[in-house]
Amino acid sequence: MQRRTLLTLAAGLPVSAFTPLALAAAPMVEIWKDPSCGCCQDWVKHLNQNGFATRVHDEGNSAARTRLGMPAKLGSCHTGVVGGYALEGHVPAREVQRLLKEKPKAVGLAVPGMPVGSPGMDGPAYGDQRDPYDVLLVLADGSTRVYQSYR
C-alpha cells in the first residue's frame, strides 16, 4: 500500500478524495461538527461523493460559525468553509458548486434546521420522506435571500 493511502486511511479520510488528480481539482471543505452526530458524517460523505475533499474537526462548530460571520439564528449541527464562504447545515453539494462558480458577495449558504430529505438527512432511517426547504444565501449584514428551493 502506498504511504499516501496509509496516511489517508489513518486520518479517517476517504482515499478517493486524495489521489493526485483529486488533490488538484477538488475544492477543500473544512468542517466543524459534533463528534457523535451521524447526519453530519452523512453530509461529509455527500460532499466527498460530489467532488469535494473534506477536512473534519469533531469540535468547535459554534466558534467556527461565529468566526465565519454566520448568524447564530441560522445555526445547525455543522459548519464548514470552502473558497472563503461559510456553509451552515445540510447544504447540497450542487449549491456549493454553484456558489463557487458564481462567486456572489456573501458570507455563504445556510440550510436552517435539519430538513428531512436534505443531504445527510436522507438515509434509510427517514423512509424516503422529503420535506421542502430553502438554501439561503447569507449576506454580510446577516440578511438572507433564497438561493435555491427544494420542493
CORMO-V752911 format. One record per run of one state. SS is the DSSP state (H for helix, E for strand, L for the rest). FROM is the first residue (numbers start at 1). LEN is the number of residues. If there is no record, write none. Layout:
ss=SS from=FROM len=LEN
ss=SS from=FROM len=LEN
This chain:
ss=L from=1 len=2
ss=H from=3 len=8
ss=L from=11 len=4
ss=H from=15 len=4
ss=L from=19 len=1
ss=H from=20 len=6
ss=L from=26 len=2
ss=E from=28 len=6
ss=L from=34 len=4
ss=H from=38 len=12
ss=L from=50 len=3
ss=E from=53 len=5
ss=L from=58 len=3
ss=H from=61 len=8
ss=L from=69 len=3
ss=H from=72 len=3
ss=L from=75 len=3
ss=E from=78 len=5
ss=L from=83 len=2
ss=E from=85 len=5
ss=L from=90 len=3
ss=H from=93 len=10
ss=L from=103 len=5
ss=E from=108 len=4
ss=L from=112 len=12
ss=H from=124 len=3
ss=L from=127 len=6
ss=E from=133 len=6
ss=L from=139 len=5
ss=E from=144 len=7
ss=L from=151 len=1
